[in-house]
Amino acid sequence: MLAFPLYDEQTRPMKDAVEDARAAMTFLRTPRDVDPERLGILGFLRGGHIAFYNGANNPNVKAMVIMACAAGRSDRGGFFDKVRQTKAPTLLLVAENDNEWTDHVALIKKIRQMLHGEGNNAKLIVNPPYKRDGHRMFFEIGDYWQDVVSF
């Protein structure tokens, strides 16, 4: 499973981050100890955004796990087009109280609706509230990780 790192938005443009992730996916198909038929993508926040750009129409991606996805500040239409093009089984995770800066709960529900509309039976798990800021739930491995492993 390839996890896309968080990039500092002030220093790393989104298009460069998407290209870096695409290069990583290409690289992962070459080592002999990697099964190219079993590649998955995991992304958190901006990494979730990047994951959709790399998972859309990519037959090498066999599963995606998206946690508290960000839709980006510009070109949301382009982002949502990538969401609709995603064919790989997808697990969407968010905490019930992840809405302090952006309503990630509403966004991830919209993403699930789009995926379902395209025939992708994405699974959505809205986890119980996490402390004061649900967005921080994914800053550490916690109870939600069992859902990732099971998926």
C-alpha positions as CSV (number, residue, x, y, z in Angstrom):
1,M,0.0,0.0,0.0
2,L,1.5,3.4,-1.0
3,A,0.8,6.2,1.4
4,F,1.1,9.7,0.0
5,P,2.9,12.1,2.4
6,L,1.6,15.5,3.4
7,Y,3.3,18.2,1.5
8,D,3.8,21.7,2.7
9,E,1.3,23.6,0.5
10,Q,3.4,26.7,0.6
11,T,6.4,24.9,-1.0
12,R,5.0,22.0,-3.0
13,P,2.4,22.7,-5.7
14,M,-0.4,20.1,-6.0
15,K,0.6,19.2,-9.6
16,D,4.1,18.4,-8.5
17,A,2.8,16.3,-5.6
18,V,0.5,14.4,-8.0
19,E,3.4,13.8,-10.4
20,D,5.6,12.5,-7.5
21,A,2.9,10.1,-6.5
22,R,2.5,8.9,-10.1
23,A,6.2,8.3,-10.3
24,A,6.1,6.3,-7.1
25,M,3.3,4.1,-8.4
26,T,5.4,3.5,-11.6
27,F,8.4,2.7,-9.6
28,L,6.5,0.2,-7.4
29,R,5.7,-1.9,-10.4
30,T,9.3,-2.6,-11.1
31,P,10.9,-4.3,-8.0
32,R,10.8,-8.1,-8.1
33,D,9.5,-8.3,-4.5
34,V,6.5,-6.2,-5.2
35,D,3.4,-7.8,-6.7
36,P,2.2,-5.2,-9.3
37,E,-1.3,-6.9,-9.2
38,R,-1.7,-5.9,-5.5
39,L,-0.9,-2.2,-5.3
40,G,-3.1,0.0,-3.1
41,I,-3.2,3.6,-2.3
42,L,-3.7,5.2,1.1
43,G,-4.1,9.0,1.5
44,F,-4.9,11.4,4.3
45,L,-6.2,14.9,3.7
46,R,-4.1,16.3,0.8
47,G,-2.8,12.8,0.3
48,G,-6.4,11.6,-0.3
49,H,-6.8,14.3,-3.0
50,I,-3.5,13.1,-4.6
51,A,-4.7,9.4,-4.3
52,F,-7.8,10.1,-6.4
53,Y,-5.6,11.7,-9.1
54,N,-3.5,8.6,-9.2
55,G,-6.2,6.0,-8.7
56,A,-8.6,7.3,-11.4
57,N,-8.6,5.0,-14.4
58,N,-5.5,3.3,-13.1
59,P,-5.9,-0.5,-13.6
60,N,-2.8,-1.1,-11.4
61,V,-4.6,0.3,-8.3
62,K,-6.5,-2.6,-6.6
63,A,-7.7,-0.7,-3.5
64,M,-7.8,2.8,-2.0
65,V,-8.1,4.0,1.5
66,I,-9.0,7.7,1.9
67,M,-9.0,9.3,5.3
68,A,-10.5,12.8,5.8
69,C,-10.0,13.8,2.1
70,A,-9.4,17.4,1.0
71,A,-11.0,18.5,-2.2
72,G,-8.4,21.2,-2.8
73,R,-8.8,25.0,-3.1
74,S,-8.9,25.3,-6.8
75,D,-10.3,23.1,-9.7
76,R,-12.7,21.2,-7.5
77,G,-14.5,20.2,-10.7
78,G,-11.3,18.4,-11.9
79,F,-10.9,16.7,-8.5
80,F,-14.5,15.5,-8.6
81,D,-14.0,14.2,-12.1
82,K,-11.1,12.1,-10.8
83,V,-13.3,10.8,-8.0
84,R,-15.9,9.7,-10.5
85,Q,-13.3,7.9,-12.6
86,T,-12.0,5.8,-9.7
87,K,-12.8,2.1,-10.2
88,A,-10.8,0.5,-7.4
89,P,-12.6,-0.6,-4.3
90,T,-12.4,2.4,-1.9
91,L,-12.7,2.7,1.9
92,L,-13.5,6.2,3.1
93,L,-12.8,7.2,6.7
94,V,-13.6,10.3,8.7
95,A,-14.3,11.3,12.3
96,E,-17.8,12.5,13.1
97,N,-16.3,15.8,14.4
98,D,-13.9,16.5,11.6
99,N,-15.5,19.8,10.7
100,E,-13.5,22.5,12.4
101,W,-11.8,24.0,9.4
102,T,-13.7,22.2,6.6
103,D,-16.6,19.9,6.8
104,H,-14.8,16.8,5.9
105,V,-17.8,14.7,6.9
106,A,-20.0,16.3,4.3
107,L,-17.2,16.1,1.7
108,I,-16.5,12.5,2.2
109,K,-20.2,11.7,2.1
110,K,-20.4,13.6,-1.3
111,I,-17.4,11.5,-2.5
112,R,-19.1,8.3,-1.5
113,Q,-22.3,9.4,-3.3
114,M,-20.3,10.2,-6.5
115,L,-18.5,6.8,-6.3
116,H,-21.7,5.0,-5.9
117,G,-23.2,6.9,-8.8
118,E,-20.4,5.5,-11.0
119,G,-20.9,1.9,-9.8
120,N,-18.1,1.9,-7.2
121,N,-19.5,0.4,-4.0
122,A,-17.2,2.5,-1.8
123,K,-17.4,1.8,1.9
124,L,-17.8,4.8,4.2
125,I,-17.1,4.7,7.9
126,V,-17.9,7.7,10.0
127,N,-16.0,7.2,13.3
128,P,-17.2,8.5,16.6
129,P,-15.9,12.0,17.6
130,Y,-12.2,12.1,18.3
131,K,-11.2,14.4,21.2
132,R,-11.8,18.1,20.3
133,D,-10.7,17.9,16.7
134,G,-11.7,14.8,14.7
135,H,-9.2,15.6,12.0
136,R,-6.3,14.7,14.4
137,M,-7.6,11.1,14.6
138,F,-5.5,10.1,11.6
139,F,-2.3,11.7,13.0
140,E,-1.7,8.4,14.8
141,I,-2.6,4.7,14.4
142,G,-5.7,4.2,16.4
143,D,-8.9,2.1,16.6
144,Y,-9.7,3.0,13.0
145,W,-6.7,1.0,11.8
146,Q,-8.5,-2.3,12.2
147,D,-10.9,-1.1,9.5
148,V,-8.0,-0.4,7.2
149,V,-6.5,-3.8,7.8
150,S,-9.8,-5.6,7.3
151,F,-10.5,-3.8,4.1
